[in-house]
Amino acid sequence: MALSETQKIELLAQLVAIKSVNGDEEKVAQFLQRYLADYGIKAQLVPVAKGRSCLVAKIGHGHPCLAVSGHLDIVLAEPAEWHSDPFTLTAKKDRLYGRGASDMKAGVAALVSALIALKQANEPKHGSLKLLLTVAEEVGQEGSRVLLEQGYLTDVDALLIAEPTNLELAYAHKGSMDIKVTSRGKSAHSSMPEEGYNALEPLIDFLYQTKQAFEKINQADELLGLASFNATVIKAGKQVNSLPAFAEAKINVRTTPLVDNQKVREILHLWKTKLNHTDAQLDLAIYLDQHPVKLASDSTLLKLACDLGKQYFHQEIKVIGLAPVTDASNLTQGKPTDFPLIIFGPGNKSVHQANEYVDKSQYLTFCELYPQLFTTYLAKN
């Protein structure tokens, strides 16, 4: 039998109770491996690093293969900022409060509940359903990258990511680049600047020139809007009367298919080279390089999810593009432009905030919607 309503709430409560902050996801993966085994579903742990493993499970056979994905990691919670224990699922009216309740343990729990419901009903009878639960989505996305590199996406024909979408649905999102720029100079007393070289000055020049070059090529994608380029951290110097011998800045860029990661890299390397032909000593490190995603806008999976969403939630499901990056950036690499992708899951805009919550009714409705969506899609394809 499928999980009861009480069991679905208890599953979410157990997930929230596990403090799977980015970097420490092993316990929640092990818990879900045992939980699925109790319902006859064999799940495999895929090691990523010490204390970090993704989880993969599959039911059914052959093609089409629909992958459904969520992430196991959460962001930090400061208990003093919460009106209840962030790691105890707390019900108030129709809201279930807890760290990760929205981002995205409700999505993970709904996927697990759906998998169990289908397994108990001897479904799917046509095709297969693959569960991919990742680590490190919040920072670095190493988990989805490992799954990609180890071939877990090779047989996948369509993908659903259960990120919280506030009862909207996406098939596209922006990319993200995190860049560190360092500048080296020579320290000297500020009264004798000719004896040194101020490392901060070429760094400031670099930030200005790259921002100007970026704005010249920036143009709005019809779904995702404009790309963005922001210097967010800068460090230099230790005292006001000394020239800094070292300076560092960090930049975050949100890319689109029209202003993609390659165009940004070209701008960065162009101005690094230009300034280093003077007396500058600039170095670049791109330590996050997640590409924008924009796939099929009219797939059967998308249309079916919109139709079922309207039926289950009694409202139109708006199709949007997301600004935040998801694991789709890795999980769809190498797939054709007509590859079916949807991002559609329980949750709202309280993610990463104190008193994060998910609406109880919405979570339970997704637990019912997903099995029908999965079996109907597989049967039609």
KOLTOR-728913 format. One record per residue (C-alpha): x, y, z negated; residue in one letter. Coordinates in steps of 0.02 Angstrom, whole numbers, plus 32768, in hexadecimal, padded with zeros to 4 digits. Each point is the difference from the previous one (the first is absolute). Layout:
+------+------+------+--------+
!    u !    v !    w ! residu !
+------+------+------+--------+
!    X !    Y !    Z !      A !
...
+------+------+------+--------+
//
This chain:
+------+------+------+--------+
!    u !    v !    w ! residu !
+------+------+------+--------+
! 8000 ! 8000 ! 8000 !      M !
! 8032 ! 80B5 ! 801A !      A !
! 8036 ! 8066 ! 7F6B !      L !
! 7F73 ! 8047 ! 7F97 !      S !
! 7FF1 ! 80BB ! 7FE2 !      E !
! 8048 ! 7FE7 ! 7F52 !      T !
! 8093 ! 7F9F ! 8046 !      Q !
! 8023 ! 8087 ! 8082 !      K !
! 8007 ! 8085 ! 7F79 !      I !
! 806C ! 7F91 ! 7F93 !      E !
! 8079 ! 7FE1 ! 8091 !      L !
! 8015 ! 80BB ! 8019 !      L !
! 8018 ! 8017 ! 7F44 !      A !
! 8089 ! 7F7B ! 7FFE !      Q !
! 8059 ! 8055 ! 8091 !      L !
! 7FF7 ! 80AB ! 7FAF !      V !
! 8046 ! 7FB7 ! 7F5E !      A !
! 80A1 ! 7FCD ! 805A !      I !
! 8073 ! 8097 ! 8006 !      K !
! 8041 ! 7FE2 ! 80AF !      S !
! 8056 ! 80A8 ! 8014 !      V !
! 8067 ! 800D ! 80A0 !      N !
! 8099 ! 7F92 ! 7FE3 !      G !
! 7FAD ! 7F86 ! 7F88 !      D !
! 7F7A ! 7FA2 ! 8061 !      E !
! 8032 ! 7F4A ! 7FE1 !      E !
! 7F83 ! 7FDF ! 7F74 !      K !
! 7F68 ! 8037 ! 8063 !      V !
! 8037 ! 7F97 ! 8096 !      A !
! 8017 ! 7F68 ! 7F90 !      Q !
! 7F57 ! 801E ! 7FAE !      F !
! 7FA8 ! 8005 ! 80A9 !      L !
! 805C ! 7F65 ! 803B !      Q !
! 7FBB ! 7FA1 ! 7F6A !      R !
! 7F54 ! 804E ! 8012 !      Y !
! 7FEF ! 7FCD ! 80B6 !      L !
! 8040 ! 7F50 ! 7FD8 !      A !
! 7F6F ! 7FEA ! 7F87 !      D !
! 7F8D ! 8010 ! 8098 !      Y !
! 8063 ! 7F8C ! 8070 !      G !
! 805F ! 8086 ! 805E !      I !
! 80BC ! 7FEA ! 800D !      K !
! 805F ! 80A4 ! 7FFA !      A !
! 80B8 ! 801B ! 8021 !      Q !
! 8070 ! 807F ! 7FAA !      L !
! 8078 ! 805A ! 8075 !      V !
! 8094 ! 8048 ! 7F9E !      P !
! 8033 ! 80B2 ! 802A !      V !
! 8075 ! 8027 ! 7F6F !      A !
! 8016 ! 7FD1 ! 7F4A !      K !
! 7F58 ! 8010 ! 7FAB !      G !
! 7FA7 ! 8020 ! 80A5 !      R !
! 7FA1 ! 7F86 ! 806E !      S !
! 7F79 ! 8013 ! 8083 !      C !
! 7F75 ! 7F7E ! 8008 !      L !
! 7FC0 ! 7FA8 ! 809C !      V !
! 7F6C ! 7F8A ! 800F !      A !
! 7F9F ! 7FBC ! 8093 !      K !
! 7F5B ! 7FA7 ! 801B !      I !
! 7FB9 ! 7FBC ! 80A2 !      G !
! 8062 ! 7FCC ! 8099 !      H !
! 8040 ! 804A ! 80A1 !      G !
! 7FCC ! 809A ! 805E !      H !
! 7FC0 ! 8081 ! 7FF1 !      P !
! 8062 ! 8026 ! 7F63 !      C !
! 7FBF ! 8093 ! 7F9B !      L !
! 807C ! 8041 ! 7F7E !      A !
! 7FBC ! 805D ! 7F68 !      V !
! 807B ! 8062 ! 7F98 !      S !
! 8016 ! 8063 ! 7F61 !      G !
! 808E ! 8034 ! 7F8F !      H !
! 8024 ! 7FC5 ! 7F4F !      L !
! 8062 ! 8096 ! 7FBF !      D !
! 7FBB ! 8096 ! 7FA6 !      I !
! 8044 ! 80AA ! 7FCE !      V !
! 802E ! 802F ! 7F4D !      L !
! 7F7A ! 8033 ! 7F84 !      A !
! 8016 ! 8077 ! 7F6D !      E !
! 7F89 ! 7FBC ! 7F7A !      P !
! 7FF5 ! 80A9 ! 7FA8 !      A !
! 7FAD ! 8049 ! 809B !      E !
! 7F77 ! 7F7C ! 8005 !      W !
! 7F5C ! 7FF9 ! 7FA1 !      H !
! 8016 ! 7F42 ! 7FF0 !      S !
! 808E ! 7F81 ! 8009 !      D !
! 8037 ! 8004 ! 80B7 !      P !
! 8024 ! 7F45 ! 7FFA !      F !
! 7F57 ! 7FCD ! 7FBA !      T !
! 7F73 ! 8005 ! 807F !      L !
! 7F80 ! 8072 ! 7FAD !      T !
! 7F4D ! 800E ! 803C !      A !
! 7FA3 ! 80A6 ! 7FF2 !      K !
! 7F59 ! 8002 ! 805A !      K !
! 8028 ! 7FC3 ! 80B2 !      D !
! 80BA ! 8026 ! 7FF5 !      R !
! 808C ! 7F87 ! 7FD6 !      L !
! 8099 ! 805F ! 7FC0 !      Y !
! 80B3 ! 7FBF ! 8002 !      G !
! 80A7 ! 801A ! 8055 !      R !
! 7FF4 ! 7FAF ! 80AA !      G !
! 7F42 ! 7FEF ! 7FF5 !      A !
! 7FF5 ! 8062 ! 80A2 !      S !
! 80B1 ! 7FEF ! 8046 !      D !
! 7FF1 ! 7F75 ! 801D !      M !
! 7FD6 ! 7F72 ! 7F8B !      K !
! 7F48 ! 800C ! 802B !      A !
! 802E ! 7FE2 ! 80B6 !      G !
! 8070 ! 7F6E ! 7FD1 !      V !
! 7F7A ! 7FB5 ! 7F8F !      A !
! 7F7C ! 8012 ! 8089 !      A !
! 8071 ! 7FA7 ! 807D !      L !
! 8024 ! 7F73 ! 7F85 !      V !
! 7F46 ! 7FF1 ! 7FD7 !      S !
! 7FD8 ! 7FF7 ! 80BA !      A !
! 8083 ! 7F7A ! 801F !      L !
! 7FBA ! 7F96 ! 7F72 !      I !
! 7F4C ! 8016 ! 803E !      A !
! 8030 ! 7FC7 ! 80AF !      L !
! 8068 ! 7F6E ! 7FC1 !      K !
! 7F6F ! 7FC3 ! 7F94 !      Q !
! 7F8B ! 800C ! 8098 !      A !
! 807A ! 7FA0 ! 8070 !      N !
! 801D ! 809C ! 8067 !      E !
! 8042 ! 803B ! 8075 !      P !
! 7FC9 ! 7F7A ! 8079 !      K !
! 8052 ! 805C ! 8091 !      H !
! 80AD ! 804E ! 7FF1 !      G !
! 8060 ! 8029 ! 7F63 !      S !
! 800C ! 8083 ! 7F78 !      L !
! 80AA ! 8032 ! 7FBB !      K !
! 8016 ! 805F ! 7F5D !      L !
! 809B ! 806F ! 7FF6 !      L !
! 801E ! 8055 ! 7F59 !      L !
! 809A ! 806E ! 7FFD !      T !
! 8075 ! 8052 ! 7F85 !      V !
! 8052 ! 80AC ! 800C !      A !
! 7F77 ! 8054 ! 8064 !      E !
! 8004 ! 809A ! 7F91 !      E !
! 80BB ! 8018 ! 8016 !      V !
! 8068 ! 7FBB ! 808F !      G !
! 7F89 ! 7F7E ! 804A !      Q !
! 8083 ! 7F77 ! 7FF4 !      E !
! 7F7A ! 7F7C ! 7FE6 !      G !
! 7FA7 ! 8019 ! 80A5 !      S !
! 80A8 ! 800F ! 8057 !      R !
! 8036 ! 7F56 ! 7FBC !      V !
! 7F5D ! 7FB0 ! 8039 !      L !
! 8019 ! 8049 ! 80AD !      L !
! 80B6 ! 7FC9 ! 800A !      E !
! 7FD9 ! 7F4F ! 7FC4 !      Q !
! 7F7B ! 7FE6 ! 8085 !      G !
! 7F60 ! 8003 ! 7F99 !      Y !
! 7FAE ! 8073 ! 8081 !      L !
! 8030 ! 7F9A ! 809A !      T !
! 7F5A ! 7FA2 ! 800A !      D !
! 7F93 ! 8092 ! 7FC8 !      V !
! 7F7D ! 803E ! 807D !      D !
! 7FAE ! 8088 ! 7F96 !      A !
! 801E ! 8057 ! 7F5A !      L !
! 7F97 ! 804B ! 7F76 !      L !
! 8053 ! 8063 ! 7F75 !      I !
! 7F93 ! 8016 ! 7F66 !      A !
! 8046 ! 80A9 ! 7FCA !      E !
! 7F80 ! 8073 ! 7FAC !      P !
! 7FAC ! 8068 ! 8087 !      T !
! 7F6E ! 8053 ! 7FA3 !      N !
! 7F81 ! 7FA7 ! 8070 !      L !
! 8057 ! 803A ! 809E !      E !
! 8061 ! 7F95 ! 807A !      L !
! 80A7 ! 801F ! 8056 !      A !
! 805E ! 7FB3 ! 8091 !      Y !
! 8090 ! 807D ! 7FFC !      A !
! 8071 ! 8058 ! 7F84 !      H !
! 8095 ! 8073 ! 8000 !      K !
! 80B3 ! 7FC5 ! 7FEE !      G !
! 8076 ! 8038 ! 7F77 !      S !
! 80BA ! 8025 ! 7FFC !      M !
! 8067 ! 8025 ! 7F64 !      D !
! 80A7 ! 8051 ! 8027 !      I !
! 8093 ! 802E ! 7F92 !      K !
! 8079 ! 8084 ! 8040 !      V !
! 80A6 ! 801F ! 7FA6 !      T !
! 807B ! 808D ! 8019 !      S !
! 80B3 ! 8006 ! 7FC3 !      R !
! 806A ! 809A ! 7FE4 !      G !
! 8085 ! 8040 ! 7F8A !      K !
! 7FE3 ! 804D ! 7F56 !      S !
! 8043 ! 80AD ! 7FD8 !      A !
! 7FDC ! 8092 ! 7F8D !      H !
! 7F74 ! 8069 ! 804A !      S !
! 8070 ! 809A ! 7FF7 !      S !
! 8079 ! 7FAA ! 8078 !      M !
! 7F90 ! 7FA9 ! 8080 !      P !
! 808D ! 7FFF ! 8080 !      E !
! 8056 ! 7F7C ! 7F94 !      E !
! 7F72 ! 7F84 ! 8013 !      G !
! 7F6E ! 7FCC ! 806E !      Y !
! 7F4C ! 800C ! 7FC4 !      N !
! 7FAE ! 7F57 ! 8024 !      A !
! 7F54 ! 804A ! 7FE9 !      L !
! 8007 ! 8078 ! 8093 !      E !
! 800B ! 7F81 ! 8090 !      P !
! 7F7B ! 7F98 ! 7FA9 !      L !
! 7F89 ! 8094 ! 7FFD !      I !
! 8029 ! 8021 ! 80B6 !      D !
! 7FDD ! 7F4A ! 802A !      F !
! 7F57 ! 8004 ! 7FA8 !      L !
! 7FCF ! 80A1 ! 8059 !      Y !
! 8038 ! 7FC9 ! 80AE !      Q !
! 7FB2 ! 7F53 ! 7FF7 !      T !
! 7F5B ! 8048 ! 7FC0 !      K !
! 7FFC ! 807E ! 808F !      Q !
! 8029 ! 7F7B ! 8082 !      A !
! 7F79 ! 7F8F ! 7FB9 !      F !
! 7F7B ! 8087 ! 8008 !      E !
! 8029 ! 8020 ! 80B7 !      K !
! 7FD2 ! 7F4D ! 802F !      I !
! 7F72 ! 7FE7 ! 7F84 !      N !
! 7F56 ! 7FE2 ! 804D !      Q !
! 7F5E ! 7FBC ! 7FBC !      A !
! 7FCD ! 7F4C ! 801B !      D !
! 7F44 ! 7FFA ! 8021 !      E !
! 7FE4 ! 7F88 ! 7F6F !      L !
! 8093 ! 801A ! 7F8A !      L !
! 801B ! 80BB ! 8014 !      G !
! 80A9 ! 8055 ! 7FF1 !      L !
! 80A1 ! 7FB0 ! 7FC6 !      A !
! 8056 ! 8052 ! 7F6B !      S !
! 80B4 ! 8023 ! 7FCD !      F !
! 8026 ! 8033 ! 7F4D !      N !
! 809F ! 8015 ! 7F9C !      A !
! 7FCA ! 7FC8 ! 7F53 !      T !
! 809E ! 7FEF ! 7F95 !      V !
! 80A1 ! 8066 ! 7FFE !      I !
! 8094 ! 7FF2 ! 7F8A !      K !
! 80A1 ! 8065 ! 7FFC !      A !
! 8079 ! 8051 ! 7F87 !      G !
! 8019 ! 7FFA ! 7F45 !      K !
! 801C ! 80B6 ! 7FD3 !      Q !
! 7FD4 ! 80A6 ! 804D !      V !
! 80B1 ! 8043 ! 8017 !      N !
! 8048 ! 7F69 ! 805D !      S !
! 7FEB ! 7FCD ! 80B5 !      L !
! 7FB3 ! 7F51 ! 8008 !      P !
! 806F ! 7F7A ! 804B !      A !
! 7F6A ! 7F8F ! 801D !      F !
! 7F4A ! 801B ! 802E !      A !
! 7F73 ! 7F89 ! 8024 !      E !
! 7F50 ! 8010 ! 8045 !      A !
! 7F73 ! 7F85 ! 801F !      K !
! 7F80 ! 8012 ! 808A !      I !
! 7F5B ! 7FA7 ! 801C !      N !
! 7FB7 ! 7FFA ! 80AF !      V !
! 7F53 ! 7FBF ! 802D !      R !
! 8002 ! 7FCA ! 80B5 !      T !
! 7F7C ! 7FDD ! 8085 !      T !
! 8004 ! 7FA6 ! 80A8 !      P !
! 801B ! 80AA ! 8053 !      L !
! 808B ! 8036 ! 7F8A !      V !
! 804D ! 7F59 ! 7FD3 !      D !
! 8093 ! 7FC6 ! 7F98 !      N !
! 8077 ! 7FFC ! 8094 !      Q !
! 7FE0 ! 80B8 ! 8029 !      K !
! 8022 ! 802D ! 7F4B !      V !
! 80A2 ! 7F9C ! 8000 !      R !
! 8038 ! 805B ! 809C !      E !
! 7FE5 ! 80AA ! 7FAE !      I !
! 805B ! 7FCC ! 7F61 !      L !
! 8098 ! 7FBB ! 805B !      H !
! 8007 ! 8092 ! 8079 !      L !
! 800F ! 8080 ! 7F75 !      W !
! 8073 ! 7F95 ! 7F97 !      K !
! 8076 ! 7FF6 ! 8096 !      T !
! 7FF3 ! 80BA ! 8028 !      K !
! 8024 ! 8038 ! 7F4F !      L !
! 808B ! 7F82 ! 7FE8 !      N !
! 8057 ! 804D ! 8097 !      H !
! 8015 ! 8098 ! 7F91 !      T !
! 804B ! 7FE7 ! 7F52 !      D !
! 7F6B ! 7FA0 ! 7FBB !      A !
! 800D ! 7F4E ! 7FBE !      Q !
! 7F4E ! 7FC0 ! 8009 !      L !
! 7FC8 ! 7F4C ! 7FF0 !      D !
! 7F54 ! 7FB5 ! 801C !      L !
! 7FAA ! 7F68 ! 7FB6 !      A !
! 7F50 ! 7FCE ! 8036 !      I !
! 7FCA ! 7F8E ! 7F74 !      Y !
! 7F49 ! 7FED ! 8030 !      L !
! 7FD0 ! 7FF2 ! 80B6 !      D !
! 7F4B ! 7FC6 ! 8011 !      Q !
! 7FB2 ! 8019 ! 80AA !      H !
! 7F53 ! 8048 ! 8023 !      P !
! 7F79 ! 7F84 ! 8030 !      V !
! 7F75 ! 801D ! 807E !      K !
! 7FB3 ! 7F64 ! 804A !      L !
! 7F5B ! 7FC9 ! 804E !      A !
! 7F73 ! 807B ! 7FE0 !      S !
! 7F79 ! 7F8D ! 8046 !      D !
! 802F ! 7F52 ! 7FC5 !      S !
! 7F7D ! 7F7F ! 7FD4 !      T !
! 8044 ! 7FFE ! 7F4E !      L !
! 7FE9 ! 80BC ! 7FED !      L !
! 7F50 ! 8001 ! 8049 !      K !
! 7FCB ! 7F6C ! 7F96 !      L !
! 8045 ! 8050 ! 7F61 !      A !
! 7FA2 ! 80A1 ! 8025 !      C !
! 7F5E ! 7FA1 ! 801F !      D !
! 8010 ! 7F96 ! 7F63 !      L !
! 8037 ! 8096 ! 7F9B !      G !
! 7F61 ! 805D ! 8031 !      K !
! 7F99 ! 7F66 ! 7FD6 !      Q !
! 8050 ! 7FE2 ! 7F55 !      Y !
! 801A ! 80B5 ! 7FC8 !      F !
! 7F68 ! 804F ! 8054 !      H !
! 8065 ! 808B ! 8051 !      Q !
! 8063 ! 8021 ! 809E !      E !
! 80B7 ! 7FCD ! 7FF4 !      I !
! 8069 ! 8090 ! 8043 !      K !
! 809A ! 7FCF ! 8064 !      V !
! 8099 ! 8068 ! 7FD1 !      I !
! 80BC ! 800A ! 8007 !      G !
! 8060 ! 7FF5 ! 7F5B !      L !
! 808A ! 8076 ! 7FC9 !      A !
! 8051 ! 7F83 ! 7F86 !      P !
! 806B ! 7F71 ! 8041 !      V !
! 7FC9 ! 7F4B ! 7FE8 !      T !
! 8052 ! 7F57 ! 801A !      D !
! 7FB7 ! 8003 ! 80B0 !      A !
! 809B ! 8061 ! 8033 !      S !
! 8063 ! 7F5F ! 7FEC !      N !
! 7F7A ! 7F7C ! 8016 !      L !
! 7FCD ! 803C ! 80AE !      T !
! 80AF ! 8012 ! 8047 !      Q !
! 800E ! 7FA9 ! 80A7 !      G !
! 7F43 ! 7FF3 ! 8016 !      K !
! 7FAE ! 8043 ! 80A0 !      P !
! 7FA5 ! 80A7 ! 8002 !      T !
! 7F57 ! 7FA8 ! 8005 !      D !
! 8027 ! 7F9B ! 7F62 !      F !
! 7F69 ! 8003 ! 7F8A !      P !
! 802C ! 805A ! 7F5E !      L !
! 7F8B ! 8047 ! 7F7D !      I !
! 8025 ! 804E ! 7F57 !      I !
! 7F62 ! 7FED ! 7F98 !      F !
! 7FF1 ! 7FDB ! 7F48 !      G !
! 7FB6 ! 802C ! 7F56 !      P !
! 803C ! 809D ! 7FAA !      G !
! 8002 ! 80BC ! 8006 !      N !
! 806D ! 809A ! 7FEF !      K !
! 8028 ! 7FE2 ! 7F47 !      S !
! 809A ! 7F9D ! 8037 !      V !
! 80A4 ! 802B ! 7FA6 !      H !
! 7F9F ! 806D ! 7F85 !      Q !
! 7FDD ! 7FEF ! 7F47 !      A !
! 7F58 ! 7FA9 ! 7FE4 !      N !
! 8007 ! 7FA8 ! 80A7 !      E !
! 7F62 ! 7F9D ! 8020 !      Y !
! 7F9D ! 7F9A ! 807D !      V !
! 7F43 ! 7FFF ! 800B !      D !
! 7FC5 ! 7F57 ! 7FBF !      K !
! 7F74 ! 7FF3 ! 8081 !      S !
! 8076 ! 802A ! 808E !      Q !
! 8080 ! 7F7E ! 7FCA !      Y !
! 7F7C ! 7F78 ! 7FF0 !      L !
! 7FB5 ! 802F ! 80A8 !      T !
! 80A8 ! 7FED ! 8056 !      F !
! 800E ! 7F54 ! 7FAE !      C !
! 7F60 ! 7FD4 ! 805E !      E !
! 8026 ! 805C ! 80A2 !      L !
! 80AD ! 7FB8 ! 801E !      Y !
! 7FCD ! 7F47 ! 8012 !      P !
! 7F7C ! 802D ! 8080 !      Q !
! 8076 ! 8073 ! 805E !      L !
! 8089 ! 7F7E ! 8006 !      F !
! 7F97 ! 7F6C ! 8038 !      T !
! 7F9C ! 8066 ! 807E !      T !
! 809C ! 8049 ! 804E !      Y !
! 8055 ! 7F56 ! 800E !      L !
! 7F64 ! 7FB0 ! 8049 !      A !
! 7FF2 ! 8089 ! 8085 !      K !
! 80B5 ! 7FF3 ! 8037 !      N !
+------+------+------+--------+
//
